Each structure stands twice: as C-alpha cells, then as structure tokens.
C-alpha cells in the first residue's frame, strides 16, 4: 500500500497525487475523468473507466466441441453466471441445426440475453439487461411469490384431482430458475466488480444472504413441482390427503413469516420461525405414521409418501431461511456502521 499526503490549493481545494505506476497501467491522460465513489466505511473508490460497463472485458467465446447438448448448456450457464454480457458460440465448419435450436432455447432459460447476430459458424448473444437495474430485493421477493403460489396450487391439485392445475404448477418452476440464475449472476458481479456492488448498494455479505435465500426458495419450488407431479399419479384420495392439506397450509404460513423476518431484519421473528419449524416437524412425523396405517393402492401410497417428504424438506428449507435471516441481520448492521 502506498500513502500520499493531502495538499491544499487555492485555499479551499484538497489535492492528492496518483501513483505513477497505476496511472500508466490504466492509461490515464491529462484531462481524463475519474469516477469517485464514497463508501459507507468512509473510504473512496476511484474508477478509471467511467461509463464503461463493469470496467472489465465482458465478452467470451464458447467453442462447441461435441454433439452433447448438456455440455453446451453447462458452458452457457457458466458464462451467464460469471457476468459476461456478450457470449459468442462458434463451431467449425458450421453450427448444426440441433445446436442452433438449443442456443435459441437457452436464451429463453435466462433473463436478459438475446441473439443479436449469427453466421454459418457463429451465433452471438448479448445481455440486454443491466443487472444493476434488477435489485436483489425484487428478485428474491418475486421468487418467493411464485413459489408460494406453486406450493398452494400443488396441494390444491392434490386434494381436488386437478391435473391441469398440477401441470401449470410444473411449468412455473422455469420462471423461478430464471430468477435464481439472475441473482447468482448479480452475486458474482458484486464479488468481481466493486463498482457494481456500489450501484446495487450492497456489500458481499449482504449479497450472499440474498443468494442463499434465492437458492433455498428455488429448492422449495422444486418440491412444489414434485408435489404437483405426484398429484397426477394418485388413483384415490384417502382422508390422509385432507390432513396433508392442513399441514401444508401451516407450513406456508411459516414460510411467509420466514421471508418477512429476512426482509425486516428482526431477530425475534426469525427466532420464532425456528421454534415454529420444530413444532411443525412433529406434525410431519404424525403424517408419516398416519400413512403407514392408511390402506391404499401402492401407487397412491408412494405418491403420498413423496408428497409428505417434500413437505418435510420444505420445512427444513424454511428453517434454513430463518437462520440465514439472523446472519443477514448481523451483516446489514455491520455494513451500516
């Protein structure tokens, strides 16, 4: 670390010289502008590349080397999550029809990227959304609302034998995945670009809290989808189903409280969720015992058992949200000092 003495010019202006080695490295010339960002810890950030997106190279080229579509998916999602705004996909001598179709579908899996150019051997995808315009608060809240609706409707489909509603629940999982990937991308940008973090008005600790909750909500959505899938397999609906519905409503209410605790930064609310989860876990165990004594056909028995297991997993994830809320509160309190 280098130090510089503060000097005064003109009787009112304070001046600090810049390290010569750094000036040459970032290619600053006389008359250039520097971005100066005050931080909450009273330090200043200097941005030598005012007006450039993220201040770093944001283009990557993906070379298709096999006919395995999953390999392309993993590379594309990895590039997206890393924060690249331009993703060029190429293959010699040309892209196959199947690869082109897969690339088009990939742009529908995520938020922002669109195909802007293509040739026989290359397709170029550009992220048209400025990630800093999409806040963590909005993203996680949207994920929560979709997932809550999925869980409620999945149980309704289970109780009423509504296969169309169950299918609709399954389709909503894609939207939750999109939002989860968006939040993961934002988190990676916060880590690699300090100026992006300033625009988002978060530090890495707070961003980590949102990332963790987003991942948990995505897993709850997966279990809501599983419940919907199992709802379509039932051959009968024993009285156990009504009991499952009652327990599910209680779990959904605890989910509401856990999300509220996360956003309100209240230790007491998060601690209450921990206690409620312990209480509701006893109801889950009663459901499992009830299933053992319920006389139904094997397919229905297995489907209901999977449903109860999904509710059990959901309750565990809600407990995780409560624990993260406590950590999130501590991180927020620290960053505000």
C-alpha positions in Angstrom: 0.0 0.0 0.0 1.2 3.5 -0.9 0.5 6.6 1.0 0.0 10.2 -0.3 0.0 13.5 1.6 -3.0 15.7 1.2 -2.3 19.2 -0.1 -4.4 22.3 -0.4 -4.6 24.5 -3.4 -6.4 27.8 -3.9 -7.3 27.9 -0.2 -10.2 25.5 -0.5 -9.4 22.5 -2.7 -7.7 19.4 -1.3 -5.5 17.5 -3.7 -3.9 14.0 -3.6 -1.4 12.8 -6.3 -2.0 9.5 -8.0 0.7 6.7 -8.1 2.5 7.0 -11.5 2.7 3.2 -12.0 -1.1 2.9 -11.6 -1.8 5.9 -13.9 0.3 4.2 -16.7 -1.3 0.8 -16.1 -4.9 2.1 -16.6 -3.8 4.6 -19.3 -5.0 7.8 -17.7 -4.1 11.0 -19.5 -4.3 14.7 -18.5 -7.9 15.9 -18.7 -9.4 12.4 -18.2 -12.2 12.0 -15.7 -12.2 9.6 -12.7 -15.2 8.3 -11.0 -15.1 8.9 -7.2 -17.5 6.9 -5.1 -17.7 7.5 -1.3 -18.3 4.2 0.7 -20.1 3.6 3.9 -16.8 2.9 5.7 -15.6 6.5 4.8 -13.2 5.2 2.1 -13.2 6.3 -1.5 -13.2 4.2 -4.7 -11.6 5.5 -7.9 -13.0 4.3 -11.2 -10.6 5.0 -14.1 -13.1 3.8 -16.7 -16.2 6.0 -16.2 -19.1 5.0 -18.4 -17.9 1.5 -19.3 -19.9 -1.4 -18.2 -18.3 -3.1 -15.2 -15.0 -1.6 -16.2 -13.8 -5.1 -17.4 -14.0 -7.2 -20.6 -17.4 -8.8 -20.8 -17.1 -11.0 -23.9 -16.5 -14.7 -24.0 -16.3 -17.2 -26.9 -17.6 -20.7 -26.4 -16.3 -23.3 -28.9 -18.7 -26.2 -29.4 -16.5 -29.3 -29.5 -19.0 -32.1 -29.2 -22.6 -33.1 -30.0 -23.5 -33.3 -26.3 -26.2 -30.6 -25.7 -25.6 -30.7 -22.0 -22.0 -29.6 -22.4 -23.2 -26.5 -24.3 -25.8 -25.8 -21.6 -23.2 -26.0 -18.8 -20.8 -23.7 -20.6 -23.5 -21.2 -21.5 -25.0 -21.1 -18.0 -21.5 -20.8 -16.5 -20.7 -17.8 -18.8 -24.0 -16.2 -17.9 -23.5 -16.6 -14.2 -20.0 -15.2 -14.5 -21.5 -11.9 -15.8 -20.4 -11.9 -19.4 -22.6 -9.5 -21.4 -21.7 -11.0 -24.8 -21.5 -14.7 -25.4 -20.3 -15.9 -28.8 -20.9 -19.6 -29.6 -19.0 -21.0 -32.5 -18.2 -24.3 -34.2 -16.2 -25.2 -37.3 -17.1 -25.6 -40.1 -20.7 -24.7 -39.1 -23.2 -24.9 -36.3 -25.7 -27.8 -36.7 -29.4 -27.3 -36.8 -29.7 -29.0 -33.4 -27.1 -26.7 -31.9 -28.9 -23.6 -33.2 -32.2 -24.8 -31.8 -30.5 -25.4 -28.4 -28.9 -21.9 -28.4 -32.3 -20.4 -29.1 -33.9 -22.3 -26.2 -31.0 -21.3 -23.9 -31.9 -17.6 -24.3 -35.3 -18.5 -23.0 -33.9 -20.1 -19.9 -32.4 -16.9 -18.6 -33.3 -13.2 -18.2 -31.7 -10.6 -20.5 -29.7 -12.4 -23.2 -30.9 -12.2 -26.8 -29.4 -13.4 -30.1 -28.1 -10.3 -31.9 -26.1 -11.9 -34.8 -25.4 -15.2 -36.5 -23.4 -16.7 -39.3 -23.0 -20.3 -40.5 -20.5 -21.0 -37.8 -21.3 -18.4 -35.1 -24.2 -17.1 -33.0 -23.7 -14.1 -30.8 -25.8 -13.5 -27.7 -25.9 -10.2 -25.9 -27.3 -9.5 -22.4 -29.7 -6.5 -23.0 -30.5 -6.1 -19.3 -28.2 -4.0 -17.0 -28.0 -6.3 -14.0 -27.8 -3.4 -11.6 -31.3 -2.3 -12.6 -32.7 -5.6 -11.1 -32.4 -5.5 -7.3 -31.8 -8.4 -5.0 -34.9 -7.4 -3.1 -37.2 -7.5 -6.2 -35.7 -10.8 -7.4 -36.0 -12.8 -4.2 -39.5 -11.4 -3.5 -40.6 -12.4 -7.0 -39.2 -15.9 -6.5 -41.0 -16.2 -3.2 -44.4 -15.1 -4.5 -44.2 -17.6 -7.4 -43.0 -20.4 -5.2 -45.7 -19.8 -2.6 -48.3 -19.9 -5.3 -46.8 -23.1 -6.7 -47.0 -24.8 -3.3 -50.5 -23.7 -2.6 -51.8 -24.8 -6.1 -49.9 -28.1 -5.9 -51.7 -29.0 -2.8 -55.0 -27.9 -4.3 -54.3 -30.1 -7.3 -53.6 -33.0 -4.9 -56.8 -32.5 -3.0 -59.1 -31.9 -5.9 -57.5 -34.1 -8.6 -56.9 -31.2 -10.9 -54.3 -32.4 -13.3 -54.4 -29.2 -15.4 -53.5 -27.1 -12.3 -50.8 -29.6 -11.5 -49.3 -29.2 -15.0 -49.5 -25.4 -14.6 -47.5 -25.6 -11.4 -44.8 -27.7 -13.0 -44.4 -25.1 -15.8 -43.9 -22.2 -13.3 -40.7 -23.8 -12.0 -38.8 -22.5 -15.0 -39.6 -18.9 -14.0 -38.1 -19.5 -10.5 -35.0 -21.0 -12.1 -34.6 -17.9 -14.3 -34.7 -15.6 -11.3 -32.4 -17.8 -9.3 -29.7 -17.7 -12.1 -30.2 -13.9 -12.3 -29.5 -13.4 -8.6 -26.5 -15.8 -8.8 -25.1 -13.7 -11.7 -25.6 -10.5 -9.7 -23.8 -12.0 -6.7 -20.8 -12.9 -8.9 -20.7 -9.4 -10.3 -20.7 -8.0 -6.8 -17.6 -10.1 -6.0 -15.7 -9.2 -9.1 -16.7 -5.6 -9.6 -16.7 -3.3 -6.6 -18.4 -0.5 -8.5 -21.2 -2.8 -9.5 -21.7 -3.5 -5.7 -21.9 0.2 -5.1 -24.6 0.6 -7.8 -26.5 -2.3 -6.2 -26.0 -0.6 -2.8 -24.9 -3.9 -1.2 -21.7 -5.4 0.1 -20.6 -9.0 -0.4 -22.0 -10.2 2.9 -25.5 -8.8 2.3 -25.4 -10.1 -1.3 -24.5 -13.6 0.0 -27.6 -13.6 2.2 -29.9 -12.9 -0.9 -28.0 -15.6 -2.9 -28.5 -18.2 -0.2 -32.2 -17.4 0.3 -32.8 -17.5 -3.5 -31.2 -20.9 -3.7 -33.4 -22.2 -0.9 -36.6 -20.8 -2.5 -35.6 -22.5 -5.8 -35.4 -25.8 -3.9 -38.8 -25.2 -2.3 -40.1 -24.6 -5.8 -38.6 -27.9 -6.9 -40.5 -29.7 -4.2 -43.8 -27.9 -5.1 -43.2 -29.2 -8.6 -42.7 -32.7 -7.2 -45.9 -32.5 -5.2 -47.8 -31.4 -8.4 -46.2 -34.3 -10.3 -47.3 -36.8 -7.7 -50.8 -35.3 -7.5 -51.3 -36.5 -11.1 -50.4 -40.1 -10.1 -53.0 -40.6 -7.3 -55.6 -43.3 -8.0 -57.6 -42.4 -4.9 -57.8 -39.7 -2.3 -57.9 -41.0 1.2 -58.7 -38.9 4.3 -54.9 -38.5 4.7 -55.0 -36.0 1.8 -57.0 -33.6 3.9 -54.6 -33.9 6.7 -51.7 -33.2 4.3 -53.6 -30.1 3.1 -53.9 -28.8 6.7 -50.2 -29.3 7.5 -49.2 -27.7 4.2 -51.2 -24.5 5.0 -49.4 -24.3 8.3 -46.0 -24.7 6.6 -47.0 -22.0 4.0 -47.8 -19.6 6.8 -44.4 -20.3 8.4 -42.8 -19.6 5.0 -44.5 -16.2 5.0 -43.1 -15.4 8.4 -39.5 -16.5 7.5 -39.5 -14.3 4.4 -40.8 -11.4 6.4 -38.1 -12.0 9.0 -35.5 -11.9 6.3 -36.6 -8.6 4.9 -37.4 -6.9 8.2 -34.1 -7.9 9.8 -35.8 -8.8 13.1 -34.1 -11.4 15.2 -37.3 -12.2 17.2 -39.3 -13.0 14.1 -36.5 -15.3 12.7 -36.2 -17.0 16.1 -39.9 -17.6 16.2 -39.7 -19.3 12.8 -37.0 -21.7 14.2 -39.4 -22.6 17.1 -42.4 -23.0 14.7 -40.4 -25.3 12.4 -39.6 -27.6 15.4 -43.3 -27.7 16.2 -44.4 -28.4 12.7 -41.8 -31.2 12.3 -43.9 -33.1 14.8 -46.9 -32.8 12.5 -44.9 -34.2 9.7 -43.9 -37.2 11.8 -47.6 -37.8 12.6 -48.4 -37.7 8.9 -45.8 -40.3 8.2 -47.2 -42.5 10.9 -50.7 -42.0 9.5 -49.6 -43.1 6.1 -48.3 -46.4 7.5 -51.8 -47.2 8.7 -53.6 -46.0 5.6 -54.9 -48.7 3.3 -54.4 -47.5 -0.3 -53.0 -48.9 -3.5 -49.2 -49.0 -3.9 -49.0 -46.1 -6.5 -51.1 -43.8 -4.3 -49.2 -44.8 -1.2 -45.8 -44.0 -2.8 -47.1 -40.7 -4.3 -48.4 -39.5 -0.9 -45.2 -40.6 0.8 -43.2 -38.5 -1.7 -45.6 -35.6 -1.0 -45.1 -35.8 2.7 -41.3 -36.0 2.2 -41.4 -32.8 0.0 -43.3 -31.0 2.8 -40.7 -32.2 5.3 -37.9 -30.9 3.1 -39.7 -27.6 2.6 -39.9 -27.2 6.4 -36.2 -27.8 6.7 -35.5 -25.2 4.0 -37.7 -22.7 5.8 -35.6 -23.3 8.9 -32.5 -22.5 6.8 -34.1 -19.2 5.8 -34.6 -18.2 9.4 -31.0 -19.0 10.3 -29.8 -17.0 7.2 -32.1 -14.1 8.3 -30.2 -13.9 11.6 -26.9 -13.8 9.8 -28.2 -11.3 7.2 -29.3 -9.0 10.0 -25.8 -9.1 11.5 -24.3 -8.3 8.1 -26.7 -5.4 7.5 -26.0 -4.0 10.9 -22.2 -4.2 10.3 -22.4 -2.6 6.9 -24.4 0.3 8.2 -21.8 1.3 10.9 
